[in-house]
Amino acid sequence: MEEKSDFPVPIAAAPAYVIAALAAVSAVGALLILVTVGYLLVAMRRLSEQAAAGAVFVIFPLLGLGLLGSAIGMGFLARAEFRLLRTPPVFTAAGVRLRVFARRGYDVFVPWERVSRLRVAEKGPRPYLLVDVTDAEELAGDDAGRAERLRRNAERFEGAAVVYGLRGALIDVEDLGAVVHRLSDGTVALDY
């Protein structure tokens, strides 16, 4: 008899670490530029009267603030990637374990009987795992904000209330489909 065990979708760690490193380098560069401009403002008052001072006192601060803004944006992107590394979708013999609303850990378990459709779709620059759930509003409980989020996801992703970005997934879609077929006893197929 074949033993069924939990299957967390394997996710590559490299994108998260690369994005985090770029964010750190960008932040350090921004701080160096801003500190240098601040020093020049204090130490070289006579230079500020020169025509060439415009580049130092206008362009470089804007460059520093732009780098700082990009560092913040990359930091949020890295945070989302690390969150996916910590809690990837897990396929079990009973259903799918997901992190939908929680900041940490898994908060939603969807039995195979409630999964109406499971698919991988390219939407934008990366693939997504789309989980269509029968009566998805029940996942939100009495929370109107969560129910609205599920409704917006369903509108944006053609009926899928639960959406996982799969950038860096270390498994082919065909192999993932075989895992889903095996664990769900053939009741759910992975569309792609």
N, C-alpha and C positions, 0 to 999 in steps of 0.2 A: 504494500500500500504506500502511495506517495505521500510524503509528509509536506504539509504546507506551512511555510513560515512567513513572518512579516517581511515585506520588501520595501525599504525606503528607497526612493529614486536617488541614484547616485549623482551628486552634483560636484562639478569641478570647483576647487577652492581658488585657483589662480586668478580668475577675474576679480573676485572680491579683494584679494591682496594687492593686485596691480592698481585697482581704482583707489584703494586706501593709500598706497604709496604715492600715487600721483597727487592726491589731495594734500598729503603732508608736504610734498615738495612745493606745490603751488602756494600753500599757506606760508611756508618758510620764506619763499621768494617774495611774497607780498609783504611780509613783515620786514624783511631786509630793505626793500625799496622804501617803505613808509618811514622806517627809522632813519635811513640815509637822508631822505628829503627833510625830515624833521630836524636832523642835525644841520643840514645846509641852511635851513631857514634861520636857525638860531646863530650859527657861527658866521654866516656870510651875509650880513645885512646889506653891505655895499653891492654885492653881486645881484641882489634882488632888483636893483635899479637898472641893470643892464638889459639890453634887448634879448639876449640869449637866455635870460632867466626864465622866460616863459616855458621853455621845454622842461626845465628842472622843477618849476613850481606848479605846473599845470599838467603836463603830459605824464610825468612819472607818478604823481599821486593817483591819477586816473588809472594808470597801468597797475599800480599796487592794489587799488580797490577792485579792479577787474579780476586780478589774480585771486584776491581774497574771496570774491563772489564765486569764482569757479571752484575754489577749494571747498567752500560750503556746499555747493551743488554736488560735487563729487563725494563729499562726506555723506550726504543723504543717500546717494546711489550706493555707496559701499555698505552703508547700514542695511539697506534692503537686501543686498547680496549676502551679507553675513547672516541675516535673518533666515534666508532661504537655506543656507548651509546648515544652520542649527535645526531647522524644522522642515525638511523636505516632505512632500506627500508620501504617505506610507500606505501601501496596499497590503491588506491582510485577507485571510480566508473569510472574514465576516464582512469586510467592506473597506472603506477608504478613511484614513485618519488624516485630518487637515488642520492647519492653523489658518483660521479665517478672520477672527476678530481679536484674539489674544495678542498681547505684546510678546509673551514668552510661552513656549509649549504649545501643545495641541488643544484646541477647544471644540472641535467638531468631529464627530464620527458619523459617516454616512454608510448605512448598510447597503450591500449590493442591490437589494430589492428596491431601494429608493433612488438608485442611480439610473436615470432614464437614458443618459447618453454620456459617453466619455470620449473625448477627442483631443488630438494635438493639432493646433492650428498656428500658422504663421500670421501674425498680426503685427506689422511693424518690423522692427529690427531683430526680434527674437521670437522663438516659439513659446506657446502657452499651452498648459494643460487645462482644458475646459471641462468642468464637471456640471452636467445638467442634473438637477435634483428635483424629484417630485415633491411638490409642496415645500419649496425652498424657504418660504417665509417662516416656517416652523423652526428653522435653524436660528432665527433671530430672537425667538421667544417673544417677550412683550416690548422689546426695545425697538422703537420706531426708527431710530437712526440706522440701526443695523439692517432692518428690513428695507429701508430706502437704499442702502448700499448694495444689497443683494439685487434689488429691482434694477438699479442703474447698471450693474454688471450684466444682468440678463439682457437689458436693452443693447448694451454696447457689444456684447459677445454672443449674439444670436441665440439667446436662451440660456446660456451658462451662467448660473448664479455664483459659482465658485471658480475663481481663475487663479492659476499659479504660473508665474513666469518661469520658464525652464532654460534660461541662459546657462550654458555650461553643463547641461545634463550629459552624463557619461554613459548613456545607453541609447542604442538605436530605437527608433519608433517601433520597428517590427519586433524587436526583443521585448520592449515594454508591453506591446500588445499581447505577446505570448504569456508574459507574467500575469497580466490582467485576466486573460482567458483561463489560465490555470487556477488562479486564486478564486475567481468568481464561478468556477465550475461551468464556464461557458455561457453564463447568463448575461454578461456584459462584454461587449467587444470594444476595442479601442479604435476609433475612426481617425484617419489621417489623410 
